[in-house]
Amino acid sequence: MAIPNVKRYRITGPEGDSATIMAVLPKDADVNAYLTDAASRFDWKSHKEAKASVFKVRVGQQKQKKAK
């Protein structure tokens, strides 16, 4: 079930990384001020580590030694 009135916003980090956040903002809210505040509080280090762990490719399969 989807949440009504949710909008996606793309924020950019200090090193040029980008992330998408989803938020419901009131009608009179300043969107630019919210996005700059959200980008400053966003945990860019863990976001970068999570992206890197997803794209790890396993090159080969190692043989398992049989225990006697």
VOKOL-54896 format. One record per residue (C-alpha): residue in one letter; chain; y, z, x. Coordinates in nm, 4 decimals, decimal comma, m for minus. Layout:
BEGIN
+------+-----+----------+----------+----------+
! type ! mol !       c2 !       c3 !       c1 !
+------+-----+----------+----------+----------+
!    A !   A !        Y !        Z !        X !
...
+------+-----+----------+----------+----------+
% end
This chain:
BEGIN
+------+-----+----------+----------+----------+
! type ! mol !       c2 !       c3 !       c1 !
+------+-----+----------+----------+----------+
!    M !   A !   0,0000 !   0,0000 !   0,0000 !
!    A !   A !   0,3322 !  m0,1062 !   0,1467 !
!    I !   A !   0,6455 !   0,1054 !   0,1578 !
!    P !   A !   0,9280 !  m0,0604 !  m0,0377 !
!    N !   A !   1,2586 !  m0,1481 !   0,1334 !
!    V !   A !   1,1157 !  m0,1288 !   0,4860 !
!    K !   A !   1,2780 !  m0,3650 !   0,7311 !
!    R !   A !   1,1708 !  m0,4548 !   1,0818 !
!    Y !   A !   1,4214 !  m0,4313 !   1,3636 !
!    R !   A !   1,3727 !  m0,5497 !   1,7208 !
!    I !   A !   1,5174 !  m0,3262 !   1,9914 !
!    T !   A !   1,5586 !  m0,4106 !   2,3584 !
!    G !   A !   1,5020 !  m0,1672 !   2,6407 !
!    P !   A !   1,6958 !  m0,1199 !   2,9629 !
!    E !   A !   1,4582 !  m0,3429 !   3,1629 !
!    G !   A !   1,4518 !  m0,6238 !   2,9076 !
!    D !   A !   1,1417 !  m0,5048 !   2,7238 !
!    S !   A !   1,1441 !  m0,5423 !   2,3486 !
!    A !   A !   0,9798 !  m0,3446 !   2,0705 !
!    T !   A !   0,9766 !  m0,3609 !   1,6940 !
!    I !   A !   1,0580 !  m0,0593 !   1,4813 !
!    M !   A !   1,0323 !  m0,0291 !   1,1054 !
!    A !   A !   1,2874 !   0,1743 !   0,9146 !
!    V !   A !   1,4354 !   0,2363 !   0,5714 !
!    L !   A !   1,8113 !   0,2735 !   0,6053 !
!    P !   A !   2,0585 !   0,3829 !   0,3366 !
!    K !   A !   2,2997 !   0,1245 !   0,1965 !
!    D !   A !   2,6074 !   0,2535 !   0,3793 !
!    A !   A !   2,4359 !   0,3073 !   0,7158 !
!    D !   A !   2,5657 !   0,1409 !   1,0309 !
!    V !   A !   2,2676 !  m0,0664 !   1,1439 !
!    N !   A !   2,3998 !  m0,1383 !   1,4945 !
!    A !   A !   2,4662 !   0,2307 !   1,5628 !
!    Y !   A !   2,1176 !   0,3195 !   1,4395 !
!    L !   A !   1,9528 !   0,0560 !   1,6596 !
!    T !   A !   2,1403 !   0,1621 !   1,9739 !
!    D !   A !   2,0467 !   0,5258 !   1,9076 !
!    A !   A !   1,6828 !   0,4321 !   1,8430 !
!    A !   A !   1,6670 !   0,2228 !   2,1610 !
!    S !   A !   1,8053 !   0,5093 !   2,3677 !
!    R !   A !   1,5522 !   0,7591 !   2,2261 !
!    F !   A !   1,2537 !   0,5210 !   2,2387 !
!    D !   A !   0,9823 !   0,6072 !   2,4927 !
!    W !   A !   0,9833 !   0,2823 !   2,6914 !
!    K !   A !   0,7501 !   0,4125 !   2,9630 !
!    S !   A !   0,4610 !   0,4883 !   2,7283 !
!    H !   A !   0,5261 !   0,1642 !   2,5365 !
!    K !   A !   0,4941 !  m0,0350 !   2,8585 !
!    E !   A !   0,1736 !   0,1512 !   2,9562 !
!    A !   A !   0,0206 !   0,0916 !   2,6125 !
!    K !   A !   0,0974 !  m0,2796 !   2,6317 !
!    A !   A !  m0,0543 !  m0,3007 !   2,9803 !
!    S !   A !  m0,3764 !  m0,1254 !   2,8762 !
!    V !   A !  m0,4316 !  m0,3711 !   2,5905 !
!    F !   A !  m0,4201 !  m0,6795 !   2,8100 !
!    K !   A !  m0,6592 !  m0,5648 !   3,0818 !
!    V !   A !  m0,9265 !  m0,8278 !   3,1296 !
!    R !   A !  m1,2714 !  m0,7405 !   3,2512 !
!    V !   A !  m1,3651 !  m0,9905 !   3,5193 !
!    G !   A !  m1,7331 !  m0,9341 !   3,5833 !
!    Q !   A !  m2,0191 !  m0,7168 !   3,4811 !
!    Q !   A !  m2,1697 !  m0,4848 !   3,7367 !
!    K !   A !  m2,5418 !  m0,4311 !   3,7616 !
!    Q !   A !  m2,6682 !  m0,0885 !   3,6761 !
!    K !   A !  m2,9045 !   0,0793 !   3,9184 !
!    K !   A !  m3,2309 !   0,1928 !   3,7649 !
!    A !   A !  m3,3053 !   0,5594 !   3,8136 !
!    K !   A !  m3,6550 !   0,6289 !   3,9412 !
+------+-----+----------+----------+----------+
% end
